[in-house]
Amino acid sequence: MEAQMNIQRRQFLKYTGIAAAIAAAYPALLRADMSRIASKASADFQADVELELTQEATDIAIFTGPKTSVWKVSGKVLKGSATALSNNLNTYLAPTLTFQQGQKVRIYLKNELPAHSILHWHGLHVPANMDGNPMYAINTGETFVYEFTVRNRAGTYWYHAHTHGKTARQVYSGLAGLLIVSDKEEQALDLPHGEFDIPLAIQDRSFDDQNQLRYGANMMQKMQGFLGDQIMINGQPDFVLDVATRSYRLRLLNGSNSRIYKLAWDDGAAINVIGVDGGLLEQPVRMPYLMLAPGERRELWVDFSDKPVNTELTLRSTPFEAATHGMMGGMGRGGMMGRGMGMMGGGMGAVSKLPSGGDYPVLKVRVVKKASSSQALPKRLTAIK
């Protein structure tokens, strides 16, 4: 009986080892197979919009002095309206994409990075094989072709790297951007548009004395998620939004890896929320502050019509009791272990100069000119079915 058990044990270990080897090799084999599947455009898919996005390593002048090495997405419109893509120059932020509900979209993603990667359309209702699943990651020099119909309601969405085991670092390096969807229902509303409709990606980053991105991997950061030392708006430090005395639609994205914000105006003004992750609300919601976790989006109606020219306002993250946190770099929220790790942080690695739950400025707004007209906040926005 004992000999039989030993044989069974050896067989178990043998097959377990084989299974582990197969499992280790499987992602690479699957990626190779999947990338071949989506490397060509479909002849029967008649796209209304065609875009080309290229991921590459480059250097950007973010601060005075040495340029910062980043991973950046740039793009161009191959077919359709030029408004479908707006490159963000002099910043690591990926292009802002704008689609109409019902449009058929084809996107050629070219990977010129020194690593495999793939982009995920966060919040869009698209087929599974077009959603940037990590198994579809492409290698250097390869192209992935996305084809999908825009089915979402009007709203603020985003896209970002979705590479297995590398998502946090690749997003941190620059592979993320905003994606806006419009529809007929939204267009019928009297909402601020054009230059008065402003997307704002909020992120935190850390830089060394040579202006290079610093991404830690000490134990506290692995457990709780990475927190940067500097707030970036649309990939820029010390960002100032110049406005006129009128209403604006501000589309906020928390594109940080792990940081949670509790946003409030420094003058005590209420925050009027008109849209969330899934699109416009049925009616505006008035709030004293706004909690914004990683990956979340909120659309705000902000009226500066009663502010004198030269007024300066600050949207701050105000104090709150912080527990463990994170979407891309952490291990969830709450729990005694998370709090303990936080208290021990000083002995386990660098602690951010902007602690989670702290009080610090996020967005500075400056009223620079008088507007001749404005819009009133609608009482009703949309019917959610």
LUMDRENDO-168253 format. One record per atom (N, C-alpha, C, O): x, y, z. Coordinates in pm, whole numbers, plus 50000, padded with zeros to 5 digits. Layout:
BEGIN
XYZ;...
% end
This chain:
BEGIN
500834987950000;500005000050000;500875012650000;500605022249928;501945012350085;502835023950093;503535026449960;503675037949918;503985015549893;504645016949763;503705022949660;504085031349579;502445018249665;501445023349570;501215038349592;501075045949496;501175042449720;500975056649751;502155064849702;501955075949652;503385059649715;504565066849668;504535068649517;504885079249465;504105057649446;503985058549300;502955069049261;503185077149171;501815068849330;500765078649300;501255092849328;500945102149255;502035094149437;502555107349472;503525112349365;503475123949325;504415103249317;505355107149212;504635110949083;505005120449015;503575103149051;502795106248931;502105119848945;502055127648851;501575122249066;500905135149090;501875146849071;501545156749005;503075145549130;504065156049118;504515157848974;504745169048928;504645146548903;505055147048763;504045154948681;504405164148607;502765151048695;501735157548615;501485171948658;501135180448577;501675174548788;501555188348835;502645196948772;502385208348732;503865191448764;504955198848702;504705201448555;504985212348505;504175191448486;503855193248344;502785203848327;502865212448239;501765203248414;500675213048406;501185227048432;500765236548366;502095228348529;502655241548560;503445247048442;503365258848410;504215238348377;505005242548261;504105247148147;504375257148081;503025239548125;502065243348020;501415256648054;501265265347968;501035258148183;500385270548225;501295282548207;500855293348167;502595280548236;503555291548222;503715295648076;503855307448045;503705285847988;503895288647845;502615293047776;502655299347670;501465289647836;500175291747769;499885306247732;499455308847620;500115316147825;499815329947787;500545334547662;499965341047576;501845331047652;502615335247534;502095328447408;501985334747303;501795315447419;501265308147303;499915313747263;499625315347144;499085316647362;497745321847334;497825335647271;497075338647178;498745344147323;498925357447265;499315356447119;498785363647035;500255347547090;500725346046951;499585341846861;499455346846749;498755332646909;497625327846829;496585338746811;496095340746700;496255345846920;495215356046914;495635368146831;494815373946761;496915371946840;497355383546763;497255381146614;497025390446537;497415368646573;497275365546430;495815366946387;495535370846273;494895363746478;493485364246444;493045378446410;492285380546316;493525388246486;493045402046471;494095411146408;494175422946444;494895406046317;495935414146255;495505420246123;496245427946062;494285416846077;493785422145950;492365427445966;491595422646049;492035437445886;490675442845886;489715433045819;490095425845727;488485433045867;487455424245810;486855430745686;486495442545688;486745423245579;486215428645453;484755432445465;484295441445394;484005425745553;482575428345564;482215438445672;481035440545701;483225444745734;482965455045835;483175468745772;484305472745746;482085475845747;482145488945681;482235499945786;481225504345841;483455504345814;483685513945922;483275528045883;483505532445771;482655535145978;482385549445962;483615557646000;483865568345944;484365552446096;485565559146146;486715549146149;486565537946198;487865553246098;489075545146107;490175553546169;490445564746125;490815547946271;491915554846339;493145545946339;493055533646333;494285552446347;495545545246368;496165550446497;496425562446510;496405541546592;497065545046718;498405537946723;498505526046694;499435545446760;500785539746769;501315541546911;501325552646964;501735530546971;502365530947103;503885530647084;504415522147013;504565540047149;506015540447134;506665546947256;506015554247331;507935544047275;508715550447380;509255563647325;509785564147214;509125574147404;509595587247359;509965595647481;509815591247595;510455607747456;510825616947563;509985629547552;509825635147443;509445634047665;508545645647669;509115656047765;509635652547872;509025668847728;509465679747816;508335683147913;507465691247882;508355676948030;507345679648132;507795690648227;507005699148267;509085690548262;509665700648351;510825707548280;511245703248173;511325718048341;512555724348294;513705714648320;513785708548427;514595713248223;515705703948240;515535691748153;514935692448046;516065680348198;516005668148115;514575664248081;513655665948162;514385658947960;513085653947921;512785640947996;513685633948041;511495637948006;511045626048078;510765614747979;510045616747881;511315603048004;511055591347919;509695585547955;509435582348071;508835584147855;507475579047877;507125569147767;507835567847667;506035562247787;505415554347681;504165561847639;503305564747722;504065564847512;503015573747465;502235567747349;502775560547265;500945571047347;500085567547234;499865580147152;499465590447207;500105579547023;499775590446932;498895584546823;498865572446803;498175593146751;497255587646653;496925597046540;497315608746539;496185591546443;495705599546331;494415593446279;494155581446296;493605601846215;492335597446157;492595592846014;493135600445933;492205580645983;492345575345848;491065577145768;491095578545645;489925577145838;488635578645773;487645584645873;487635580845990;486815593945825;485825599945912;486205613945955;487165619745904;485445619446049;485645633146095;486965634746169;487375626046245;487605646146146;488865649146215;488655650646365;489605649546442;487415653246408;487125654946550;487145641646627;487025641646749;487285630446557;487295617446623;488535615246708;488535606846797;489595622846680;490845620846753;491545634246773;491705642046679;491955636746896;492695648846929;493945645047006;493865640747121;495105646646942;496365643347009;496655653447119;496415665447103;497165648547231;497575657247341;499085659447329;499875651047372;499455670747272;500855673747247;501545678147376;500905683547466;502845675947383;503665680147497;503195674247630;503355680347735;502615662447624;502195655247743;502205640347711;502125636447595;502285632147815;502275617647793;500875612247771;500725600747731;499825620247797;498455615347787;498125611247644;498465618247548;497455599847630;497065594847498;496005603847435;495395611847505;495785602747303;494795611247236;493405609647297;493035598947345;492635620447294;491225619947332;490425615647210;490505621847104;489645604847226;488835599547116;487385603547137;486885603347250;486695607247028;485295611447036;484485604046931;484755605346811;483505596446976;482655588546886;481195592246905;480805597947007;480385588846804;478935590446811;478285576746829;478735566846771;477255576246910;476535563746928;476065558446792;475505565846712;476285545646768;475895539346642;477005538746539;476875531346441;478075546146558;479175545646462;479895532146465;480045525946570;480325527946348;481155515946336;482605520646330;482975528646243;483415515646422;484765520746440;485795509746415;485655498446463;486815513246340;487965504246322;489215511646370;489465523046331;489985504946455;491205510946509;492375501446486;492335489846527;493415506646421;494655499046403;495605502946517;496055514446523;495915493646604;496855496146712;498215490546674;498375478446658;499195499346658;500555495346623;501425495946748;501495506246816;502095485046778;502935484446898;504405486246860;505015477346802;504955497846894;506375500546872;507115501347004;508235506447011;506495496247110;507125495947241;508115484347252;508015474747174;509045484947345;509955473547367;509335462947457;510035456747537;508025460847445;507315451047528;505975448247463;505485456247383;505355436847497;504025434047445;503005442547521;503225446147636;501895445647454;500895454547514;499585453347439;499535447947328;498515458447500;497185458847438;496395469947507;496675473247623;495415475647438;494585486247494;493175481147520;492605473747440;492615485347632;491265481547675;490365493847673;490775504647716;489135492247622;488165503247613;487285502747738;486285495547743;487655510347838;487065509447972;485665515447973;485485527547961;484665506747989;483275511147996;482485509147869;481255509947872;483155506447758;482435504647632;481865490447622;482465480847670;480685489447560;480055476547536;480515471447400;479925474747297;481555463447401;482125458247276;482295443147289;482305437847400;482445435947176;482665421447183;483915418147264;484865425947267;483905406747329;485015402847416;486355402847344;487375406447402;486365398747218;487625398047144;488095411647095;489155412747034;487295422247121;487685435847082;487875444847204;488005457047190;487905438947324;487905446747447;489285447747511;489405452347625;490325443447441;491665444747496;491955434947608;492685438247702;491395423047599;491725412647696;493235409847692;493815409547583;493875407747808;495325405347808;495795394447714;496925394847666;494945384447685;495365373647596;495605378547453;496225371447373;495125390647420;495285395947285;496495405347273;496675411647169;497315406247376;498465415147372;499355411847252;499575400247219;499865422447190;500695420747070;502135424347102;502415432347191;503045418347029;504465420447050;504955432646972;504225438446892;506195436246996;506815447446926;506745445446775;507085434846723;506285455846704;506205455246559;504905449546505;504695449546384;504025444746593;502765438946549;501625449146554;501735459546619;500535445846485;499345454546479;498115446546518;497925435246473;497275452446601;495985446446636;494895455146576;494955467446585;493895448946515;492805456346452;491525454446534;491005443446547;491035465646590;489775465646662;488645469446567;488805478446484;487525462746578;486325466246501;485115464646592;484855453746643;484385475546612;483205474846698;482245486246666;482615496346606;481005484246706;479975494646694;479805501346829;479725494546932;479745514546830;479585522046955;478135521147000;477245526746937;477885514047109;476525511647158;476215519247287;475075519347332;477205525547345;477005532247473;476195545047462;476125551347356;475595548747574;474975561947586;476075572547586;477255569547605;475655584947564;476605596047574;477235596147712;476545594547813;478535597947717;479215597947846;480715598847831;481255599647720;481385598747944;482835599547950;483405585847986;483085580248090;484245580647899;484855567647919;486385569447908;486865580747897;487115558647910;488565560047889;489135546947837;488455536747835;490375547347797;491045535247749;492455535047808;493035545447836;492985522947825;494285521747890;494905508147860;494215498847816;496195507047884;496895494347869;496255483847960;495785486948069;496235471447912;495575460647985;496405447947976;495875436947959;497715449547987;498645438547968;498795430448096;498965436048204;498725417348083;498775408548201;500035411048283;501155410248232;499835414048412;500955416048503;501685429148484;502605432148559;501295437248384;502005449648351;501065461648343;501505472748312;499785459648370;498815470448352;499195482948430;499245493848374;499475481448560;499755493148644;500955501048592;500885513248577;502045494048565;503255501048520;503075507348383;503545518448359;502385500448291;502205506048157;501275518148158;501505527848086;500235517648239;499365529348252;500145540848314;500045552248268;500905537948417;501715548048484;502715554448388;503025566348400;503205546648293;504195551748197;503565560448089;504285567248015;502215560248078;501565569347984;500495563347895;499875570647818;500245550347904;499325543947811;497885544847860;497295534847904;497315556847853;495915558947892;495415572047832;496175581647817;494125572347798;493525584447743;492025584547761;491425574447800;491415595747735;489965597447749;489235593747622;489765595247512;488005588947638;487155585147526;485755590547553;485155587547656;485245598447461;483955605147480;482955600047377;483265598847259;481755596947424;480675592547337;479555602847343;479195607647451;479005606347226;477865615347218;476695608047152;476895598347080;475485612947178;474305607247112;473265618247089;473445629547133;472195614847019;471195624746982;470495630747104;470175642547106;470265622547204;469595627447324;470425638147394;469895648447436;471715635747405;472605645547466;472675658347383;472655669347437;472755656747251;472885668247163;471655677247166;471735689047133;470505671547205;469285679547214;469235688047341;468415697047352;470125685147437;470185692847561;471045705247543;471945705647459;470755715347622;471535727647617;472695726747716;472705733347819;473675718147681;474845716347766;476045723747707;476115725347585;476975728247791;478175734547737;478905725047642;479055713247670;479345730447529;480015721947430;481195729547370;481435741147402;481925722647284;483085728947221;484155732147325;484525723647405;484645744447324;485715748447416;485265749147561;486085750647651;483955747947584;483425748547721;483125734647777;482575733247886;483475724447702;483335710447742;484745704847755;485405702147654;485225703147879;486645700847901;486905687547973;486495685948088;487585678147907;487985665647974;489245667948057;490185674548012;489265662548179;490375664448271;490755651048334;489995645448413;491925645948299;492425633448356;493285636748478;494305643648466;492875631848594;493595634248719;494455622048750;493955610848760;495765624248765;496685613348794;497725618048895;497935630048911;498375608848962;499495612249049;500745604949001;500675593248961;501855611849005;503125606348957;504245610749052;504115620549125;505345603349048;506565606949120;507715607749020;507785599848926;508595617349041;509735619448951;511015620549033;510995625249147;512135616048975;513425617649043;514045631049007;513405639148938;515275633549051;515905646549029;516345648548885;516825659348849;516195638148800;516465639448657;515175639548576;515195637348455;514075642148643;512745643248579;512225630048524;511355629948437;512755618748574;512295605748525;511215600148617;511255601948739;510255593448557;509195587248635;509775577048732;510645569148697;509275577648854;509695568248957;508495559848997;507465565149040;508625546848983;507515537849016;508015527549116;508815518849080;507565528449239;508075519949345;507475506149346;506425503649285;508135497249415;507625483649427;507975477949564;508205465949578;508005486949669;508265481749803;507025474649855;505975474849791;507145468349970;506065459850019;504775467650044;503685462850010;504875479550102;503685487350130;502945490750001;501715489949994;503695494449898;503075498149772;502465486049702;501445487249635;503095474349718;502515462249660;501195458749727;500265454049662;501115461149858;499925457549933;498815467849918;497645464349907;499185480749916;498195491349919;498055499149789;497095506649772;498995497449699;498935504949575;499875516849576;500195522249682;500325520849460;501315531649448;500655545349458;499615547749397;501265554149536;500835568149546;501975577149501;503095575949550;501695586149407;502705595449361;502815607649449;502015609549541;503815616149420;504075628149499;503525640849435;503505651349498;503075639849310;502635651749238;501375648849160;501265638549093;500405658049170;499165656749094;499385662148953;499915673048935;498965654348855;499065658148714;497655659248657;496825650448681;497395669748582;496125671348511;496425670948362;497185679048311;495815661348293;496085659348150;497585658148122;498085663048021;498275651348214;499695648848196;500595660548223;501775660148190;500065671248285;500855683248310;500875686648459;499845685648525;502035690548511;502115694948651;501655709448663;501725717048566;501215713348781;500835727348807;499865732648702;499985744048657;498915724348664;497945727748560;497005738748609;496525738248722;496745748548523;495785759248553;494755759548442;495105760348324;493475759048479;492395759848382;491875774048376;491305779048473;492085780748262;491575794348242;490145793748190;489865786648094;489245801248255;487835800948218;487275815048203;487895824848245;486095815748143;485335828148133;484175827648233;483925817348295;483485838848247;482365839648342;481115833448280;480195840548238;481095820348275;479995813048214;479995798548266;480805795148352;479105790348213;479005776348255;479965767448175;480235769948058;480465757048242;481365747348181;480905733148217;480285730848320;481245724048129;481075709748155;482465703848175;483245703148080;482775699748297;484075693948327;483925678848340;483155673948423;484675671648258;484635656948260;485865652048336;486985652848286;485655646948456;486755642548541;486975627548530;486025619648538;488215623648511;488625609648515;489675608048623;490655615448625;489475598648714;490545594948805;491375584148736;491035572348739;492455588548673;493345579348603;494535575148687;495515569848634;494465577648818;495545573548908;495535558448927;494495552048912;496675552848958;496755538448980;496005534249106;495335523849106;496115542049213;495555537749341;494915548849422;494165546049516;495175561249390;494755572349476;493255575049465;492695575149355;492615577049579;491215581049587;491165595749625;491935600449709;490255603149562;490125617449587;488775620549651;487765614349618;488775630249742;487545635949797;487545650649756;488145659049823;486885653649645;487015666649580;485985676549631;484805673349646;486455688749658;485565699549702;486195712849662;487425714149657;485355722749634;485835736149601;486285743349728;485665742049833;487365750849718;487905757449836;487055769049885;487215773549998;486125774049801;485245784749845;483935779549904;483035787349938;483815766249916;482625760349975;481465758449880;480405753949922;481645761749753;480555760249655;480195745449639;481045736649649;478915743049613;478455729249592;478965723949458;479295731649368;479005710849447;479395704149323;478135698749257;477385691149319;477905702549132;476745697849056;477175686748961;477885689148863;476755674548992;477105662848911;476005660348809;474835659248845;476375659548680;475385656848575;475615643348508;474735638548436;476785637148529;477055624348465;477985615748549;478795620848626;477855602648532;478705592948604;479295583148504;479315585748384;479795571748554;480475562048466;479625557648347;480145555848237;478315556048369;477445550948264;476785561548179;475955558248095;477125574248199;476535584848118;475795595148201;475985596048323;474945602948135;474215613748201;473215608248302;472635597548284;473015615948410;471995612748509;470635617648461;470555625248364;469585613348528;468245618148493;468095632848527;467405640248457;468745637048635;468715651048676;469995654148753;470615645048808;470405666748758;471625670248830;471515666848978;470435667349037;472645663349037;472725660449181;473695670349244;474835671649200;473225677149347;474025687249415;474695680949538;474015674849621;476015682349548;476775675649654;477785685249716;478295694149647;478095683549846;479125691849908;480535687749867;481445696049865;480705675049833;482005669949788;481765657749700;480645652549691;482835653249636;482735642149541;483855632249566;485025635849560;483495619649593;484505609049605;484765603349465;483835600449390;486045601749432;486415596849300;487515586449315;488655589649349;487175573849288;488115562749300;488785560049165;488305564949063;489885552549164;490575549749038;489665543648932;488915534248958;489735549248812;488935544448700;487575551048689;486915549648586;487135558148793;485795564248790;485805577448714;486805584448708;484635580548655;484445593248585;483215600248641;482225593948679;483295613548646;482165621848685;482145634248596;483185639948565;480935638148555;480785650348477;480155661048565;479125658648629;480775672748568;480325683748653;479835695348569;480405698448464;478775701748617;478335714648563;478865725248659;478495725448776;479735733948608;480315744248693;480025757848632;480335760348515;479425766648711;479025779848663;479915790448728;479875792548849;480715797148645;481605807748694;481045821648664;481775831548674;479775822548627;479205835348583;479155845848694;479115857748665;479155841548820;479095851248930;480485854548985;480595861449087;481535849848919;482895852148967;483525863948894;483495864348771;484085873448966;484775884548900;486015879748825;486635869748864;486365886748720;487605883748649;488775884948747;488785893648833;489755876148733;490925874848820;490675866448945;491555864849029;489455861148957;489185851949068;489955838849046;490045833948934;490495833449154;491155820449148;490455810749243;490185814149358;490175798849194;489525788349272;490375775849267;491155773749174;490225767549368;490965754949371;490025743449406;489295744049505;490065733149324;489385720649356;490395712249433;491435708349379;490095709549559;491025702749647;490555688549678;489365685449669;491495680049713;491145667449776;491205669849925;492255673249979;490075668249992;489965671650134;490115659050220;489975647950169;490395660750348;490715649250433;489585639050445;488405642650451;489955626450449;489035615550479;489835604050538;491055603450523;489145595050607;489805583650668;490115573350561;489205567550502;491375571150536;491795562350428;492155548650480;492825547250582;491695538350408;492095524650437;492965519950322;493555528250253;493065506850300;493795502250182;493015506350060;491815509050068;493695506849946;493085512549828;493705506449705;494695499249713;493105509449589;493785506149465;492945498549367;492065490749404;493225500949237;492585493449130;493645485349058;493495473249037;494735492249019;495725485648935;496925480849014;497635471748970;497175486749133;498395482949201;498165477249338;499115472349399;496955477449391;496725473349527;496015460149539;495925452349444;495505457849660;494865445049688;493485446849749;493045438549828;492795457749713;491445459449762;491355469849869;492285477649889;490215470149941;489955480650038;489625474750174;489065463850186;489985482150275;489585478550410;490405467350469;491285461650403;490105464350595;490765453150661;491875457650754;492545467650729;492075450050860;493065453650960;494475453150904;495325461250940;494715443550815;496065442150761;496465454550684;497595459350695;495515459750605;495815471650527;496185483350615;497135490650585;495435485450724;495715496550813;497075494550880;497845504050896;497355482050919;498635479450982;499795482250889;500795488250929;499655478050764;500715480550666;500905495350647;502035500050631;499795502950648;499885517350631;500665523750744;501505532550721;500395519550869;501075525250984;502555521550984;503375529051036;502875510250927;504255505650925;505005510950803;506175507750783;504335519050722;504905523150595;506265529750607;507115528150519;506475537450716;507725544550728;508925535150733;510035538950695;508695523050780;509795513650789;509855503850675;510715495050673;508925505150579;508845494950474;508985500950335;508745494050236;509375513550327;509535519650196;509065534050198;508535538750299;509255541050087;508925555150081;507425557450093;506625549850040;507075568150166;505685572150181;505475584750098;506325593650097;504355585550027;504085596949941;504005609850021;503535609950135;504475620749961;504325633950022;502875638450022;502515647750093;502045631649943;500605634249940;499915621749992;499495613349912;499775620250122;499205607850177;497755605850138;497025615550118;497355593450128;495955590350100;495085595950212;495375593850329;494025603150175;493165609350274;493665622850321;493095628650413;494725628150258;495275640950298;494555652650234;493575650850162;495045664650262;494465677050210;495485683450115;496575687250158;495135684549987;496075690049890;495305695149767;494205690349740;495865704749694;495205709949574;495265700049459;496245692849443;494215699849379;494155691049262;494085699249133;494885697049041;493155708649126;492945716549004;492785731249039;491945734849121;493595739648977;493485754048995;492725760048877;493025757048762;491745768548907;490935775048804;491115790148817;491095795648927;491285796748702;491495811148701;490505817548605;490455814048487;489705826848655;488735833948571;489475845348501;489975854448566;489555844748368;490415854048294;489655863748205;490215873848161;488365860948177;487645870248089;486145869748114;485615860148170;485485880348070;484035881648084;483355875247964;483755877347850;482315867447991;481535861247883;480255869147861;479695874747955;479795869447736;478585877047703;477325869447737;476265875447754;477415856147747;476235848147777;476655835147845;477835831647847;475675828147900;475935815447965;474695806647951;473745810347881;474705795248015;473595785948010;473145782748152;473935783248246;471875779448166;471335775748296;471385760648312;471225753248216;471605756148435;471645741948464;470265735748441;469305739848506;470155726048350;468845719848324;468315712548447;469085707048526;466995712648463;466385705148573;466315690248541;466405681848630;466155687148413;466105673148368;467175671048261;467435680048181;467785659248261;468845656348165;468475645148069;468505647147948;468125633648122;467865622148035;466955612248105;466785612848227;466385603548030;465555592848087;466345579848082;466695575047975;466635574248199;467405561848206;466435550148203;465575548848290;466585541548103;465665530348085;466265517448140;465635506948134;
% end
